[in-house]
Amino acid sequence: MKTELPEIQLQPLTLSEEDIAKYLAIEKSIEAPFVEITTDADEARTELRDTEAQFILYKNKIVGCIAYQKREGEKGPYGYLWEIAISPEFQGHRIGEAALQRVLKVYEALPFVSLQVDPENARALALYERLGFVIQKRIENATENGRPRLLLMRFN
């Protein structure tokens, strides 16, 4: 039997020096060979500028972030999950799932939501598939360091 999702809050992540520093601290806390982290403030601002970025708070503490955006495709608008990152000590508590459920509600009127994930990121892949995302294709050399990505879509 599944436990209830944890109570979380989402708080806008601005491009201020303070918020960017908090964002970079979350990024730096995640160590996995298949995760590309942002370590530069200017790079972070560029990456986050066109997204809806939110800090994820659990028990009034920032424990992660989620960034998403509405995109225009050949057949119209769709939702795109740009990033979800949870500090390692808070992973495995369904906090990311709770945040992702909120984003999926934002885009429920759109035909689909898509994202990309490294095929070695088994935990993230399992979460996405549990929430109805389906692998569409594998993209070779999708990142700056030549790693592949899986394109997943969830149809509404």
N, C-alpha and C positions, 0 to 999 in steps of 0.2 A: 504494500500500500504506500502510495506516495505521500510525503508530508506536504503540508501547505507551503506555498512560496513565502519566503521571508518578506517582511515589510521593508520596503526600500523607499527612498525619495530620489527624485532626479532634480538636479540643480544646474542651471545653465553654466556652461564652461565658456567664459569670455576669452578674448585674446589679450587680456591684461597680463602684465608681468607676473602678478601673483598667481593667476589661474594657469598660465603656461608653466610656471615652476611646479605647481601641483601635478599638472598633466605629465610633465617630464619625469617626476618622481615615480608616478605609477608606471610609466613606460620602462624606466630603468629597473624597476623591481621585478619585471617579468624576464626570466631567463629561460629561453628554450631555443634550440638551434633553428627551429622553423618559424620563429616570430621575428619579424623585422621591427626593431624599435626606433623611435625617434629620439635623438639626444640633443638636438640643437633647437633653440627657441625660435629662430627665424623659420626653420624648416617646419616646426610644429604649427606656427601661425599660418604658413602657406597651406599646409595640409588641412587644417581645420577651418580655414576661412569660409569655404562654401558648404559647410556641413551644419547640421543641428547637433552640436556637441553638448553633452550633459555629463556632469559628475554623477556617480552612483553613490548614494549615502546609505549606510547601514548602521543603525543605532547612532545616528548623527555624526558618523565618521565617513570621510571620503575613502571609499574602498575600490573605486574603479571609475571607468568612463565608458561612454557609448557615443558613437557618432554615426549619423545617418543623413541621407539626403533624398530628395525627390529628384529624379532624373527624367529626361525626355528620351524615349527610344523611338525606333522606327514605327512602332504601333501605338505610340502614346506614352503617357507618364507611368513611371513605376518607382517603387521604393528601393533604396540601396543601403545596405548596412555596411558602412565604411570601416567601423572598428568597434570592438568590444574588448575591454581589457579589465581584468580583475586582479588586484594585488594577490600574490600567491597565498598569503595566510588566510584569505577569504574565499579562495577557490574551493569548489566542492560543496558549497552551501546553498546552491541554486540562486545566488544573487544575480549572476549573469542571466539566468533564465527569466527571472522576474523583470529585469530591465528590458530584455529582448521582447517579452510579452507586451510590455508597454509600447514599444516601437511598432510592433506588428499591429496593434490597435490603431495607431496613427495612420497606418497605410492600408487599413482593411478595405477602403473604397477603391484602391488601385488594383489593377489586374494581377500584379505579382510583386514580390520583394526578392531581390537577389543579393548575393554576397559571394566573396571568394575566400577560400580557406586552404591552408597548406594540407596536403594529403596525410602528412605525419601528425597533424594535430588531432589525435583521436578523440580527446575529450570534447573539443569544440564541434567536431564533425558529428559525434553522437548526439550532442545537444541539438544541433541544427536539424538533424534527421528526425529526432523525437518531436520537434516542433513543426514537422511537415515539409521541410526543405528537401529537395531531390537533386541529386547530382545531374547536371546537364552535360558537362564536358570537363576534360582535363586540359589545362593550358600549360604547355611547357615553357620554361624560361620566362615566367610571368613577373619575376621580381628583379631588382637591380643585381642581386647576387645569383641570379640564374635558377632560383627555386621554382618548382611548379606550383600551380594553384588549381583547386577544383572550383568550378562555377556551380553554385547551387541556386535553386529558385524555389520559392514557395508561392503557389498559385492561390489566390483568394476566391 
